[in-house]
Structure formats: structure tokens, C-alpha cells
Amino acid sequence: MKALRWHGKHDIRHETAPDPVIEAPRDAIVKVSSCAICGSDLHLFDGFMKGMKSGDVMGHEFMGEVVEVGKDNKALRPGDRVVIPFTIFCGECEQCRLRNFSLCERSNPNAALASKLFGHTGAGLFGYTHLTGGYPGGQAEYVRVPFADTTHIKVPAGMSDEQALFLGDILPTGWQAAMQCEIQPSDTVAVWGAGPVGQMAIRSAVIMGARQVVAIDNVPERLAMAVRAGAISINFDDESVVERLNELTQGKGPEKCIDAVGMESHATRSLDSVYDRIKQAALLETDRPHVLREMIYVCRPGGILSIPGVYGGLVDKIPFGASMNKGLTWRMGQTHVNRWADDLLLRIAEGQIDPSFVITHTVALEQGPEMYQTFRDKQDGCIKVVMKPGYRPAAGAATGTNP
């Protein structure tokens, strides 16, 4: 089969990879119909995450048709159309029984290795380093899904790939980020990062009834998309985030703050960002936590910091004393996708939210390597890339770019 494979920093190739086979009785093989490039994939593309090996298949946001199942998999049959959550879970361990699916105790075969770094391991993840299991990802023609009788979301008839695909990651991630905020009708919710996860968090906060939602970014297309959802925009290249948030909250600061950026904060004018880039280049720090610092500083005392953005290692100069003295609550972690899936499926079916709004580019899988660069550099108005094996645009359509 063909797949997108990692061969080092900024080196993604469309090439032949081994065909997946059933390895365990609960497995399934899925023929991929659609997959996407996620912001978390850029951490691998940019070389910030440890544990990758040359030839690893990329991608953790994908869906398709079941073509084969293991002998003990009674939940799926060939022909079923499914979205596959990026978090692999057994459904039986203590964490799974608590519905903490991203903390599954059984799905990471490299748990001993991950535990040396983190103390304890979380769930196995598709296409995301050997610290999280080394599972081949979904930017491919076919994928082996372990624990497939639990690790799936069935797609109802009549729902398009574009509507359903993001149930595997960015929609429940944005939703969980907002849920962690315990949003009240009087709240101001500030969202740093108006990329795909930020867009889903913004719409989730609007649905949950926040008084005002503020989107913070410096990409005009992303801010415009957030404004269409009902958010107030702040372009951090043009104005002070702290001053504008204080203005919007009568000097009290937002009650709830969401970091949808993570380890690659792109702020360029602040001294702490320069500091982070120097330490990162000297291998003295792995992540750039400018957004975390700013959230701690501006958040209202007694507020909540929700962190769906991925961090991979060590951060420096975090004003933890300010966080403690202001009584801030931190909530974070990988997404418990299936905790939210049934509710979100219903909301899509009823038209309350259509996640396809975020798609700006639809391309064939073989265009993936070039689209990593386009997505990373935010070229051509790129906000979200969907790839389809064998895709050919309709006659007369603009190649690769959605209207």
C-alpha cells in the first residue's frame, strides 16, 4: 500500500509501506477514505517529538470502511463505515471504566519506555512516536486498528466524510477543552490559537453559552473564521493581548482560558519568546510556553486554564507562583474521544455543528508531503487539510483548494 512516512525533520514521503494484517483477535483492518493533517503532526514534522523512527507511517485523524476483522471482534463487520479515535483503548482497564480513554492502561505496548519519561504511561496513539506505541498511522491506504471493537465510532448513513472525520480528534478535543472550563453564562472565554482545534473550542464555547468568546491569533483567515462563529478577535501582531482582554472584561481578566497552541508558540515580539527559541536551539528546553505564561498572567483569580495544546517535554520560566496565588485551576490531557462521541454525533446529525467548515484544502494522499509545508507555513489560506487516497478533483474544480 501507499502511505505518508516520516524520514526525519521536514522529510515526509509518499511511498510504499507494508500492508497491515490482523495481529490480534480484536483487530480490524480499515480501508481509509479520508484522513487529515493535524497540528500535532507538525510537532513530528518539525522534529520536536522524540521517539520517531525512519519509515514510521504518519497520521492519527482518519476514517474509512472496515474490510477485515479479528475472530473476537463482535462489534464490527466488513462494510461498516467508521471514524477511528486517535486514542487506542481497551475498554476494560480501570482508566477505561472511568471513561478516561486517553489514559488506557493496556493499549501502549511500549508502556515501560514511556513510564521512564512520564512516570506512568497513557494510551497508545496512532502515528505518534514509539513512546505511544509505535502504531502505524492513518495517512495511508489501509490501517490496522487494535482493540477495534472499542476503538471506533460508527458513522450513520447519510453523514459525509467531511462531517464525520473530525470526530476522531479535533472536534472532541475542542469540545473537551471547553467542557473542562465549566462555562457559565457570565463567562468570558479566551482561546489562544485559532487553528483547527481552536476553531472547534470557540464553537464549543459558543454552544455552551459563554457571554463572550475571544480568539487570539495573528493569521487573518483564522481570525475571520472565528468571527463568523461569533467570537471577538485579537491579532497579537497589532495589539496587546493583555490590554485588550482587560478592556473586554473591565480589568478583571477572562474567567476561562484555553491554550489551543501547545509547544510551538509562534509569538515573535515578546522577550520570553526570544528566550524560548534560544534555549530550544541550545537543547535546554523542548517546548515554547509563551501562551501558558500569558494565560497565567491575564486569567481572572479563581479562573480555569484548559490546555488541549500538546506539550512534549520541558518548559521553563513558568510563573507558577502567580498561578498558585491567584488560585488558578489547570485542566489538561489527551482527549477522551469516545466520552464525547455520541453527543457530538447527535449534534452533527441535528445540524447544531458541521465540522466541515474548517476544511480549506482537499487533496490526494500523494500530495501530502507538500501540504505539510503549506499547512505549517499557513500558505494559501490553509487552515485544515483533508487527504483522500485516489482522490481526483471534479472537472473544473480548483486543484487542492476548497472554496
Buried (B, 14 or more C-beta within 10 A) or exposed (E): BBBBBBBEEEEBEBEEBEEBEBEEEBBBBBBBBBBBBBBBBBBBBBEBBEBBEEBBBBBBBBBBBBEBBBEEBEBBEEEBBBBBBBBBBBBEBEBBEEEBBBBBBBBBBBBEBBEEEEEEBBBBBBBBBBBBBBBBBBBBBBBBBBBBBBBBBBBEEEBEBBBBBBBBBBBBBBBBBBBBBBBEEEBBBBBBBBBBBBBBBBBBBBBBEBEBBBBBBBBEBBBEBBBEBBBBBBBBEEEEBEEBBBEBBEEEBBBBBBBBBBBBBBBEEBEBBEBBBEBBEEEEBBBBBBBBBBBBBBBBEEBBBBBBBBBBEEBBBEBEEBBEEBEBBBBBBBBBBBBBBEEBBEBBEEEEBEBBBBBBBBBBBBBBBEBBEBBBEBEEBBBBBBBBBEBEBEEEEEEBBBE
